[in-house]
């Protein structure tokens, strides 16, 4: 698993290991995004803690994902364009304290 920081966003890329923690885990699949009405974005709210978003499965349209931060709203697809990382294995997105139990461990 790799950890990346994109314009202040902390991402965990790849399969997650560890135990479940206090935050709610919201799994987002390609069908979750595809099922939204045309023009509507899936919103990831990082202005408050308590939720970890796990994007799983190939083919997620990240251009339809908006990330709300205290610095404003960003299009996640645009943020990922400049990243030099593979999305294989999925992406886990959340606030640093919420991701604590979703970070890779040494094996």
C-alpha positions as CSV (number, residue, x, y, z in Angstrom):
1,X,0.0,0.0,0.0
2,X,1.2,3.5,-0.7
3,X,0.3,6.8,1.0
4,X,0.1,9.9,-1.1
5,X,-0.6,13.6,-0.4
6,X,-2.4,15.5,-3.1
7,X,-2.7,19.2,-2.5
8,X,-3.2,18.6,1.2
9,X,-5.3,15.5,0.9
10,X,-3.9,12.3,2.5
11,X,-4.7,9.1,0.5
12,X,-4.0,5.5,1.3
13,X,-3.7,3.7,-2.0
14,X,-4.0,-0.1,-2.2
15,X,-5.4,-2.8,0.0
16,X,-5.9,-1.9,3.6
17,X,-4.9,-4.0,6.5
18,X,-5.6,-3.6,10.2
19,X,-8.6,-3.6,12.4
20,X,-11.8,-1.6,12.0
21,X,-11.8,1.6,14.0
22,X,-14.3,4.1,15.3
23,X,-14.9,6.0,12.0
24,X,-17.7,4.9,9.7
25,X,-16.4,3.3,6.5
26,X,-18.3,4.2,3.4
27,X,-17.5,1.9,0.4
28,X,-17.8,3.6,-3.0
29,X,-18.0,1.4,-6.1
30,X,-18.2,2.3,-9.8
31,X,-22.0,1.6,-9.6
32,X,-22.3,4.0,-6.7
33,X,-21.0,6.8,-8.9
34,X,-22.8,5.6,-12.0
35,X,-26.1,5.5,-10.1
36,X,-26.0,9.2,-9.4
37,X,-28.3,11.5,-11.4
38,X,-26.5,13.1,-14.4
39,X,-24.4,16.1,-13.3
40,X,-24.5,15.2,-9.6
41,X,-21.2,14.5,-7.8
42,X,-20.5,12.1,-5.0
43,X,-19.4,14.3,-2.1
44,X,-16.6,13.3,0.3
45,X,-16.9,15.7,3.3
46,X,-13.5,16.0,5.0
47,X,-14.6,19.1,6.9
48,X,-15.7,16.8,9.7
49,X,-14.1,13.7,11.0
50,X,-15.7,10.3,11.5
51,X,-15.9,8.8,8.0
52,X,-13.4,6.9,5.9
53,X,-14.3,6.6,2.2
54,X,-13.1,3.4,0.4
55,X,-13.2,3.7,-3.4
56,X,-13.0,0.1,-4.7
57,X,-13.2,-1.5,-8.1
58,X,-11.9,-0.5,-11.5
59,X,-13.6,2.1,-13.5
60,X,-14.7,4.7,-10.9
61,X,-15.3,8.0,-12.6
62,X,-13.4,10.2,-10.2
63,X,-14.4,13.3,-12.2
64,X,-17.8,12.9,-10.5
65,X,-16.3,13.0,-7.0
66,X,-16.1,16.3,-5.1
67,X,-13.9,16.6,-2.0
68,X,-15.0,19.2,0.6
69,X,-12.2,20.5,2.8
70,X,-11.8,23.5,5.0
71,X,-9.9,25.1,2.0
72,X,-12.9,24.6,-0.3
73,X,-14.3,22.1,-2.7
74,X,-12.0,20.2,-5.1
75,X,-12.8,17.9,-8.0
76,X,-11.0,14.6,-7.1
77,X,-10.5,13.6,-10.7
78,X,-8.5,16.8,-11.3
79,X,-6.4,16.2,-8.2
80,X,-5.6,12.6,-9.3
81,X,-4.5,13.7,-12.8
82,X,-1.2,15.0,-11.5
83,X,-0.6,12.1,-9.1
84,X,2.0,9.5,-10.2
85,X,0.3,6.5,-8.6
86,X,-1.7,3.4,-9.6
87,X,-5.3,3.3,-8.5
88,X,-5.1,-0.5,-8.6
89,X,-6.3,-1.8,-5.3
90,X,-8.5,1.2,-4.6
91,X,-8.1,4.4,-2.7
92,X,-9.0,5.2,0.9
93,X,-9.7,8.8,1.7
94,X,-10.3,10.5,5.0
95,X,-9.0,12.8,7.7
96,X,-5.6,11.9,9.2
97,X,-7.1,10.8,12.5
98,X,-9.7,8.7,10.9
99,X,-7.2,6.9,8.6
100,X,-4.9,5.9,11.5
101,X,-6.3,2.3,11.5
102,X,-6.4,2.2,7.7
103,X,-2.7,2.8,7.1
104,X,-0.3,0.0,6.0
105,X,1.4,-2.0,8.7
106,X,4.8,-3.6,8.6
107,X,4.6,-7.4,7.9
